[in-house]
Amino acid sequence: MRSLELQSRHCGSGVGSAELIGTWRVWQVWDKKGQQPSRASAALRALAGRLVIQQESEAELSLINSISIGALKLCFSGPGQLRQIRPLLMFQFIKMQLMVAGQAVLTLSLPLPAKGKQPFFALIATGQSATGLAWLAARGRGGGLALWVREGKGG
């Protein structure tokens, strides 16, 4: 993974919005030192951690980040867009919802991040494993590294 990240920093990853569209299941996360997978990896898998990316317009994406326990689901959602050559998937979660059996029981508006503090994922690469799972790797603003696998087609 480290060599892919170095390559994406120098040449860009070439990841476009078409490759991002879909539902991504958290597979593994590492802290910014990246020596060993974080303990959070198992918890996020147990909580069905998902990142859903949808195309809203040519330039706009929408993101939903969620965790679930049975019929209980916590979702953070908002707009996003690709920027720069690497590229960066910039986003801001503007709404939080608590859902029970698919029905929102609590919806809160979230404050916008301070200028220059907007969260992002620096997209490292996408690919396909030997078993046919599509994967996505990215590093977040805080330095953590995440690996997701696609749900549905190709994963």
C-alpha positions as CSV (number, residue, x, y, z in Angstrom):
1,M,0.0,0.0,0.0
2,R,2.9,2.4,0.8
3,S,4.3,2.2,-2.7
4,L,0.8,3.0,-4.2
5,E,0.5,6.0,-1.9
6,L,4.0,7.3,-2.9
7,Q,3.0,6.9,-6.5
8,S,-0.3,8.7,-6.1
9,R,1.5,11.6,-4.3
10,H,3.9,12.0,-7.2
11,C,1.8,11.2,-10.2
12,G,-1.8,11.3,-9.0
13,S,-4.0,8.2,-8.5
14,G,-6.1,8.8,-11.5
15,V,-9.2,7.8,-9.4
16,G,-12.3,9.4,-10.9
17,S,-15.8,9.8,-9.7
18,A,-17.0,6.9,-11.8
19,E,-14.9,4.5,-9.8
20,L,-16.1,6.0,-6.5
21,I,-19.8,5.6,-7.1
22,G,-21.3,2.9,-5.0
23,T,-21.4,1.4,-1.5
24,W,-18.1,0.8,0.2
25,R,-17.7,-1.5,3.3
26,V,-15.0,-0.7,5.7
27,W,-12.4,-3.4,5.6
28,Q,-9.3,-2.1,7.4
29,V,-8.1,1.1,9.0
30,W,-4.7,2.2,10.2
31,D,-3.6,5.1,12.3
32,K,-1.3,7.7,10.8
33,K,1.8,5.7,11.7
34,G,0.3,2.8,9.8
35,Q,2.3,0.1,11.4
36,Q,-0.6,-2.3,12.3
37,P,-4.3,-2.3,11.6
38,S,-6.2,-0.3,14.2
39,R,-8.5,-2.0,16.7
40,A,-11.2,0.2,15.2
41,S,-11.1,-2.1,12.1
42,A,-12.9,-5.0,13.7
43,A,-15.4,-2.6,15.5
44,L,-16.2,-0.8,12.2
45,R,-16.8,-4.2,10.4
46,A,-18.9,-5.4,13.3
47,L,-20.9,-2.1,13.2
48,A,-21.4,-2.5,9.4
49,G,-19.4,0.6,8.6
50,R,-20.4,1.9,5.2
51,L,-19.5,4.8,2.9
52,V,-22.0,5.4,0.1
53,I,-21.0,7.8,-2.7
54,Q,-23.5,9.0,-5.2
55,Q,-23.2,11.3,-8.3
56,E,-25.4,14.3,-7.9
57,S,-24.3,16.3,-10.9
58,E,-21.2,16.4,-13.1
59,A,-19.2,18.2,-10.3
60,E,-21.0,17.2,-7.2
61,L,-21.1,14.0,-5.2
62,S,-23.1,13.1,-2.1
63,L,-21.6,11.0,0.7
64,I,-23.3,9.0,3.5
65,N,-21.1,7.5,6.2
66,S,-22.9,5.1,8.5
67,I,-22.7,2.4,11.1
68,S,-25.5,0.0,12.1
69,I,-26.5,-2.4,14.8
70,G,-29.5,-4.4,13.8
71,A,-32.3,-2.0,12.9
72,L,-30.5,1.0,14.5
73,K,-28.4,3.1,12.1
74,L,-26.4,6.3,12.6
75,C,-25.7,8.3,9.3
76,F,-23.7,11.3,8.5
77,S,-24.4,12.9,5.1
78,G,-23.4,15.8,2.9
79,P,-21.9,17.0,-0.3
80,G,-18.5,16.2,-1.8
81,Q,-16.4,16.8,-4.8
82,L,-13.1,15.7,-6.3
83,R,-10.3,18.3,-6.4
84,Q,-6.8,18.5,-7.6
85,I,-4.7,15.9,-9.4
86,R,-4.3,13.3,-6.7
87,P,-7.3,13.7,-6.3
88,L,-8.8,14.7,-3.0
89,L,-12.3,13.7,-2.2
90,M,-13.4,16.8,-0.3
91,F,-16.6,16.5,1.7
92,Q,-18.6,18.0,4.6
93,F,-21.2,16.2,6.7
94,I,-24.1,18.6,7.2
95,K,-26.7,16.2,8.6
96,M,-26.7,13.5,11.2
97,Q,-29.6,11.0,11.3
98,L,-30.5,8.3,13.8
99,M,-32.7,5.8,12.0
100,V,-34.7,2.8,13.4
101,A,-35.9,0.3,10.8
102,G,-35.3,2.7,8.0
103,Q,-37.2,5.6,9.6
104,A,-35.5,8.7,10.8
105,V,-36.2,9.3,14.5
106,L,-33.7,12.1,15.0
107,T,-32.2,14.5,12.4
108,L,-29.7,17.2,13.3
109,S,-27.9,19.8,11.2
110,L,-24.2,19.8,11.7
111,P,-22.0,22.9,11.8
112,L,-19.8,23.6,8.8
113,P,-16.1,23.0,9.3
114,A,-13.9,26.1,9.7
115,K,-12.3,27.4,6.5
116,G,-9.3,25.3,5.6
117,K,-10.4,22.5,8.0
118,Q,-12.8,20.7,5.6
119,P,-12.4,16.9,5.8
120,F,-11.1,15.0,2.8
121,F,-9.8,11.6,1.7
122,A,-6.6,11.7,-0.4
123,L,-7.4,8.9,-2.9
124,I,-4.6,6.5,-3.2
125,A,-5.9,3.8,-5.5
126,T,-8.7,1.5,-6.5
127,G,-8.3,-2.0,-7.7
128,Q,-9.5,-5.6,-7.7
129,S,-8.3,-8.4,-5.5
130,A,-7.5,-11.8,-6.8
131,T,-10.9,-13.0,-5.5
132,G,-12.7,-10.3,-7.5
133,L,-13.3,-7.8,-4.7
134,A,-13.1,-4.1,-5.8
135,W,-11.2,-2.0,-3.3
136,L,-10.5,1.6,-2.5
137,A,-7.7,3.0,-0.4
138,A,-7.4,6.6,0.9
139,R,-5.8,8.6,3.6
140,G,-7.9,11.0,5.7
141,R,-7.2,14.6,6.8
142,G,-6.1,13.3,10.2
143,G,-3.6,10.9,8.7
144,G,-5.4,7.6,9.1
145,L,-5.4,5.2,6.2
146,A,-8.6,3.3,5.2
147,L,-9.3,0.4,2.9
148,W,-12.9,-0.3,1.8
149,V,-14.3,-3.1,-0.4
150,R,-17.2,-2.5,-2.7
151,E,-20.6,-4.0,-2.0
152,G,-22.7,-5.4,-4.9
153,K,-21.2,-5.6,-8.4
154,G,-17.6,-6.5,-8.3
155,G,-17.5,-6.8,-4.6
